[in-house]
Amino acid sequence: MSLAFISATGPDLLRLLAIPVFAWTAVRDIKTRRVSSTVWIPLTVLGAILLVWDGWLAWHAGPVGWSHQFSYEFVVPATVSLGLVVPIAYLFWWFGGFGGADAKALLVLALLFPTLPSYTIGSWAFPLVETPIGTFSFTILTNAVIVALAIPFLLAVRNAASGRIRREMFLGWPISWERLPETPGWLMEEPNGTTSRGLDLDALRMYLRWRGCTLEELRADPEHYRDPATLPAEPNPPTDGAVTVETDGGVSAAVSENEDDIVTESEPSEPIEDVPPETTTDDPWGADAFLEDIEGTAYGTTPEQLRAGLETITTKETVWISPGTPFLVPIFLGMLLAVLYGDLLFGVLGLF
């Protein structure tokens, strides 16, 4: 079967539909770290259909139904894909190696790319390099890991080129405080120095929405907001801390990772009145009150981390942040490299 100038089997041609979808999720992961679960549903259905279609084609490829070709080119790769890549994705998610969207993406890939695809464009055949591993989803996974491992070195090169030579250069970069409300990641600075894992910026956005104020207001009068007597009597919904986006109606909204619901920004609330004097010194910034009210669901943030982060961003013009690794980006690049080139790991090993 061919599509324009591309020649491939029907299932392999339909698999190309995943490329623009994964490109879109990679962009979303960079901008907001949020991808709706509904994105994966059509790809899952498509993967299940193509898996059955591939099995039918492999079964009828030879003169004998249960042929060596059917066993080697379909059964073994599909078994490895569903029996190895799926558990790896689940375990990485279980132990916090990456987020739910990353795990779902790998689960979809295990179903969508169990066998090695083949594309012909003129005299060119893709992937360019054949690998002994017929499980294509595993090739995508190893490619994604290699790309992810290269990110710290690319960050270091970027920082070094700008004259920023310090140990944090492998994990992040400095940004102006104005960009914090629209930036995913976490702070790498505290008042007493640097830290490997400071305040999560999603937790910061939750705190600001819960309190009904902006970062500009916090910086304009930190002494006022440091006093827990100024906490709202009826706090606003903190949302999940997602980076805000503009809706069609021009309303600033937060998009959830697992749902399509849009939560509009909270309105400022009136401060608490007649708070007992002892609370004004025991809980600077109202950090304990905030985390207690939301039952500690701010991405593992502690009161000490929240206080340190607030002190940092209200006193510094520029702070170092780490964006983490939006793993959907390495997954997309790993898939693209796998389709065009093949297995990076075997390509590198082949050089030696």
Secondary structure by P-SEA (a helix, b strand, c coil): cccccccccaaaaaaccaaaaaaaaaaaaacccbbbcccaaaaaaaaaaaaaaaaaaaaacccccccaaaaaacaaaaaaaaacaaaaaaaaaaaccccaaaaaaaaaaaaaccbbbbbbcccccccccccccccaaaaaaaaaaaaaaaaaaaaaaaaaaaccccccccccccccccccccccccccccccccccccccaaaaaaaaaaacccaaaaaaccccccccccccccccccccccccccccccbbbbbbcccccccccccccccccccccccccccccaaaaaaaaaccccccccaaaaaaaaaaaacccbbbbbccccaaaaaaaaaaaaaccccaaaaaaaac
